[in-house]
Amino acid sequence: MKSLFLRIFLWFCGGTLVLLLVVGLGFLMDAPGAATAPWWKLGQGAIVTAGRVSVESYERGGRPELDRFLESLALDTGMRGTLHDGSGQGLSTGSFAPTGKPLSDALAGVEGQLTLLPLRGVAGVRLRGAQGRVYGFTVLMPRRERAGGWSRTFLFSFLLTSGVLCFLLARHLTSPVAHLRAVTARFSNGDLRARVTQPQLLERRDEVGGLARDFNQMAARIETLLNAQKRLIADVSHELRSPLTRLSLALGLIRRRGDTVSPTSMARMEREVHRLNHLIGQLLTLSRLEALDQPPPKETIDLAALVQEIAIDAGFETTATDRGIRLAECAACTMSGARDLLRSAIENVVRNALKYTSPGTVVQIRLARPSGANMATILVEDEGPGVPPHELARIFDPFYRVEQARERQTGGAGLGLAIVRHVVSLHGGSVSAQNRENGGLALRITLPVDALF
């Protein structure tokens, strides 16, 4: 059962039903006659029969025999009967003798058919004797006394049943919540590895099971983010410390040599200052993108022209190397976005591919738009070493580098693809990477584009 609401509802319905059953059984045990049918339905034949026997007793033996019969009737059944003649004159001796309208109603009724009189528990029937005389037979039914109160056994069973049901319901509802509370307490106290581990809780298909699984996902995400933050601080410290150390060494050499500054030292300092400036610029860009609470101002962008422009610029820079750029496909499409941010992101991907593609190879760029689709794909493929499959999803994390111990000449600080992911996400797109079958890396950017008219 997937719905916790439905489960609670059925629990309450079942509990109420059981309680009602217990109450009903207890009521019937204490007052067994309470559920019987009305007395005048059950006793109709008996009353008419008793009336006919009364008439026969009177006609056969007069008042003495009639009184004896009525007395035995009262002792055996509790019914107090009286026989009247057609004028309403009482023919028997007894304390019960209706008069007036009740009696006239009994005498005026259909012969042999029971008539309810306007008195509580009183009925009458019109009868005819063997000689054709008309009689009226009235009877007062005995009152059924109900139990004055519930027995101790019934009260105990009622309280025990309701207590057990409430206990089971409370335990069923609170036991998983109590476990969740204990796990969250451990997590809030700094145990980032705290997770919900009970299989019976994780396998539940209702809201509580969903909450447990969501908590595990949240805890894993928070642990990843905190670990990434620690790593970010360590990486930033390392990235800033390395050029600053080299600058300090170069300045120390200058002081040692006096006023003369060698071209080598000057070039080294310029290179390190440029690296510091570039790193700080990337950090600021990444921080601004992460802090954006709304999309940047947008304009209409000719995506095909932008990709062509990036390919031309990158191709011009590769003239002095043995690598090349090839724009294999460029579908016409436009989109709404921040041109500078998009140019920076796409250019970053292209330059990254040029950096890692093998010497003598060409980086291919494709801008494709499936027929009738409102999404365009920019595919950048290189022929480099690729990325280990288990690290493909992590190359977009800040400061993440596949080769942790590589020299600085083979790569940057690991911020470029993180910036690409944020820029593409701000434009409602996605970015992914996969290894090519023949070697190399294929990086795919998907962006929403304007509809064709």
GIQUIFEN-V766729 format. One record per helix or strand of 3 or more residues. SS is the DSSP state (H for helix, E for strand). FROM is the first residue (numbers start at 1). TO is the last residue. Records with the same first field share a line. If there is no record, write none. Layout:
SS = FROM-TO / FROM-TO
This chain:
H = 4-30 / 32-35 / 39-42 / 44-77 / 100-108 / 152-188 / 199-202 / 207-257 / 263-291 / 303-320 / 339-356 / 389-394 / 408-410 / 416-426
E = 80-85 / 122-128 / 134-140 / 299-302 / 324-330 / 334-337 / 362-368 / 375-381 / 430-435 / 441-448
